[in-house]
Amino acid sequence: MTDAPLFALGLALACLAGVRAYLTVFGVGVAALLGWMPVPAGLEVVTSPWVLGTAGALALVEFAADKIPGVDSAWDLVNTLARVPVGAFLASAAFSPTGEWSAVAALAGGAAALATHSVKSGARVAINASPEPVSNWVASGTEDAAVVGGLGLALFAPVVAATVMLGTLALAAYVGWHLWGLWSTRRARKPLSASQV
């Protein structure tokens, strides 16, 4: 792969890590072992049985935890400490065929992972305000499917995958900004109750 697809692959994997870090690492490791993707030297570590076993076990825990309202938000908060560094690592490792650390790729990957993590976590906090659990299950299942589909796209068409993911992030940021503005405006116009006067 040339530099552009490698950088796109790293960026796409970093975006996915912001949503499901363990599933992303596990998926890349399995794809590499099955020969579905050429593995840059920096990514060879994800084919280790220890890494695959740990990532697979944590992916199963996350799969369950993410379906429970409230638990999912706590899990997201704790996993901020994993998703951003994993995104930075995947971007740097994918970009470097020799396995050398790339600070620029790591910064881009960390930023991409933080952005997708923020969108995911923010959306889940809003969904958790709903009293029924179905919306939470649907959101979690959609995230699972998006990461699996995104992994497939990233492995076979990395430039397309990175473009789709960055476009989705931009759209989510735009929608979120406008929803925040609407909510702020409605709150500012709400009359004070007698107890607030």
TORFINU-848790 format. One record per residue (C-alpha): chain; x, y, z. Coordinates in nm, 4 decimals, padded with zeros to 6 digits, always signed. Layout:
% residues N
chain:u:v:w
A:X:Y:Z
...
END
This chain:
% residues 197
chain:u:v:w
A:+00.0000:+00.0000:+00.0000
A:+00.1120:+00.3548:-00.0658
A:+00.1182:+00.6237:+00.2014
A:-00.2319:+00.7614:+00.1316
A:-00.4179:+00.4285:+00.1764
A:-00.2045:+00.3421:+00.4806
A:-00.2842:+00.6759:+00.6447
A:-00.6523:+00.6329:+00.5522
A:-00.6497:+00.2818:+00.7009
A:-00.4986:+00.4124:+01.0242
A:-00.7499:+00.6977:+01.0419
A:-01.0442:+00.4646:+00.9740
A:-00.9273:+00.2177:+01.2401
A:-00.8823:+00.5046:+01.4864
A:-01.2404:+00.6227:+01.4217
A:-01.3677:+00.2701:+01.4845
A:-01.1586:+00.2420:+01.8023
A:-01.3412:+00.5467:+01.9367
A:-01.6613:+00.3418:+01.9265
A:-01.5399:-00.0145:+02.0004
A:-01.1649:-00.0292:+02.0700
A:-01.1499:-00.3962:+02.1689
A:-01.3625:-00.5185:+01.8789
A:-01.1502:-00.3127:+01.6382
A:-00.8228:-00.4588:+01.7675
A:-00.9697:-00.8100:+01.7649
A:-01.1066:-00.7638:+01.4116
A:-00.7756:-00.6351:+01.2753
A:-00.5893:-00.9233:+01.4401
A:-00.8243:-01.1857:+01.2973
A:-00.8159:-01.0242:+00.9504
A:-00.4367:-01.0224:+00.9590
A:-00.4172:-01.3878:+01.0680
A:-00.6585:-01.4924:+00.7928
A:-00.4550:-01.3021:+00.5328
A:-00.7343:-01.0570:+00.4507
A:-00.4994:-00.7632:+00.4895
A:-00.1269:-00.7039:+00.4615
A:-00.0007:-00.6294:+00.8099
A:+00.2385:-00.3366:+00.8468
A:+00.5189:-00.4191:+01.0909
A:+00.3711:-00.1909:+01.3556
A:+00.0411:-00.3828:+01.3560
A:+00.1905:-00.7302:+01.3908
A:+00.1397:-00.7125:+01.7667
A:-00.2389:-00.7452:+01.7211
A:-00.1897:-01.0987:+01.5857
A:-00.0400:-01.2134:+01.9173
A:-00.2561:-01.4766:+02.0921
A:-00.2384:-01.2681:+02.4120
A:-00.3608:-00.9532:+02.2388
A:-00.6310:-01.1417:+02.0476
A:-00.7492:-01.3236:+02.3608
A:-00.7585:-01.0100:+02.5735
A:-00.9240:-00.7980:+02.3034
A:-01.1792:-01.0707:+02.2314
A:-01.2691:-01.1141:+02.5992
A:-01.3002:-00.7372:+02.6526
A:-01.5075:-00.7057:+02.3343
A:-01.7555:-00.9590:+02.4793
A:-01.7693:-00.7698:+02.8104
A:-01.8247:-00.4446:+02.6225
A:-02.0949:-00.6057:+02.4073
A:-02.2915:-00.6906:+02.7231
A:-02.2159:-00.3739:+02.9233
A:-02.3136:-00.1504:+02.6334
A:-02.6694:-00.2861:+02.6293
A:-02.7506:-00.1771:+02.9867
A:-02.8707:+00.1832:+03.0312
A:-02.6455:+00.3719:+03.2723
A:-02.3798:+00.1003:+03.2707
A:-02.3027:+00.1920:+02.9090
A:-02.2282:+00.5540:+03.0030
A:-02.0058:+00.4473:+03.2937
A:-01.8266:+00.2040:+03.0605
A:-01.7778:+00.4845:+02.8053
A:-01.6337:+00.7137:+03.0725
A:-01.3825:+00.4537:+03.1923
A:-01.2923:+00.3508:+02.8379
A:-01.1981:+00.7011:+02.7336
A:-00.8628:+00.5981:+02.8808
A:-00.8408:+00.3079:+02.6327
A:-01.0119:+00.4270:+02.3149
A:-00.8015:+00.7362:+02.2502
A:-00.4597:+00.5671:+02.3000
A:-00.5740:+00.2637:+02.0989
A:-00.6826:+00.4954:+01.8164
A:-00.3459:+00.6734:+01.8284
A:-00.1602:+00.3400:+01.8246
A:-00.3631:+00.1936:+01.5356
A:-00.3157:+00.5043:+01.3216
A:+00.0576:+00.5192:+01.3838
A:+00.1092:+00.1437:+01.3433
A:-00.0909:+00.1246:+01.0196
A:+00.0938:+00.4209:+00.8689
A:+00.4406:+00.2890:+00.9429
A:+00.5398:-00.0136:+00.7314
A:+00.8650:-00.0433:+00.9271
A:+00.7001:-00.0256:+01.2700
A:+00.8434:+00.3152:+01.3610
A:+00.6273:+00.5490:+01.5684
A:+00.4689:+00.8313:+01.3664
A:+00.3767:+01.1228:+01.5911
A:+00.1663:+01.2915:+01.3213
A:-00.0345:+00.9745:+01.2520
A:-00.0723:+00.9106:+01.6265
A:-00.2042:+01.2633:+01.6866
A:-00.4481:+01.2313:+01.3965
A:-00.5587:+00.8888:+01.5177
A:-00.6002:+01.0027:+01.8775
A:-00.8055:+01.3016:+01.7629
A:-01.0236:+01.0817:+01.5399
A:-01.0798:+00.8304:+01.8203
A:-01.1645:+01.1092:+02.0662
A:-01.4094:+01.2611:+01.8184
A:-01.5985:+00.9359:+01.7528
A:-01.5867:+00.8472:+02.1219
A:-01.7350:+01.1888:+02.2119
A:-02.0152:+01.1569:+01.9568
A:-02.0951:+00.8021:+02.0718
A:-02.0856:+00.8875:+02.4432
A:-02.2882:+01.2058:+02.3998
A:-02.5544:+01.0263:+02.2000
A:-02.5776:+00.7484:+02.4566
A:-02.6213:+00.9942:+02.7449
A:-02.9118:+01.1509:+02.5539
A:-03.0617:+00.8077:+02.4764
A:-03.0328:+00.7034:+02.8415
A:-03.2717:+00.9876:+02.9310
A:-03.5438:+00.7745:+02.7702
A:-03.7150:+00.5489:+03.0272
A:-03.7426:+00.2445:+02.7993
A:-03.4433:+00.0191:+02.7238
A:-03.5245:-00.0557:+02.3582
A:-03.3633:+00.2619:+02.2207
A:-03.0455:+00.1730:+02.4104
A:-03.0362:-00.1778:+02.2625
A:-03.1000:-00.0429:+01.9122
A:-02.8231:+00.2167:+01.9485
A:-02.5785:-00.0412:+02.0824
A:-02.6622:-00.2942:+01.8107
A:-02.6242:-00.0251:+01.5469
A:-02.2802:+00.0624:+01.6853
A:-02.1776:-00.3063:+01.6806
A:-02.2904:-00.3430:+01.3186
A:-02.1275:-00.0133:+01.2153
A:-01.7916:-00.1205:+01.3592
A:-01.8027:-00.4641:+01.1915
A:-01.9082:-00.3074:+00.8596
A:-01.6545:-00.0280:+00.9019
A:-01.3776:-00.2803:+00.9639
A:-01.4636:-00.4625:+00.6427
A:-01.4689:-00.1378:+00.4462
A:-01.1452:-00.0162:+00.6063
A:-00.9613:-00.3386:+00.5189
A:-01.0724:-00.3482:+00.1554
A:-01.1239:+00.0224:+00.0692
A:-00.9416:+00.2314:+00.3327
A:-00.9697:+00.5660:+00.1543
A:-01.3462:+00.5226:+00.1100
A:-01.3797:+00.4115:+00.4742
A:-01.1872:+00.7109:+00.6090
A:-01.3889:+00.9483:+00.3899
A:-01.7208:+00.7994:+00.5041
A:-01.6197:+00.8062:+00.8714
A:-01.4877:+01.1620:+00.8656
A:-01.7969:+01.2756:+00.6747
A:-02.0196:+01.1064:+00.9318
A:-01.8266:+01.2775:+01.2122
A:-01.8664:+01.6165:+01.0445
A:-02.2412:+01.5583:+01.0016
A:-02.2764:+01.4452:+01.3651
A:-02.0882:+01.7536:+01.4859
A:-02.3108:+01.9793:+01.2733
A:-02.6337:+01.8169:+01.3954
A:-02.5114:+01.8134:+01.7571
A:-02.4168:+02.1815:+01.7445
A:-02.7606:+02.2779:+01.6112
A:-02.9456:+02.0577:+01.8609
A:-02.7438:+02.2146:+02.1425
A:-02.8359:+02.5608:+02.0096
A:-03.2068:+02.4700:+01.9952
A:-03.1985:+02.3273:+02.3458
A:-03.0187:+02.6362:+02.4817
A:-03.2651:+02.8700:+02.3109
A:-03.5678:+02.6803:+02.4446
A:-03.4207:+02.6761:+02.7937
A:-03.3522:+03.0500:+02.7835
A:-03.7116:+03.1242:+02.6726
A:-03.8737:+02.8977:+02.9348
A:-04.0613:+03.1138:+03.1899
A:-03.9522:+03.0910:+03.5529
A:-04.1785:+02.8965:+03.7863
A:-04.3086:+03.0498:+04.1087
A:-04.0446:+02.8627:+04.3119
A:-03.7641:+03.0095:+04.0958
A:-03.8769:+03.3716:+04.1343
END
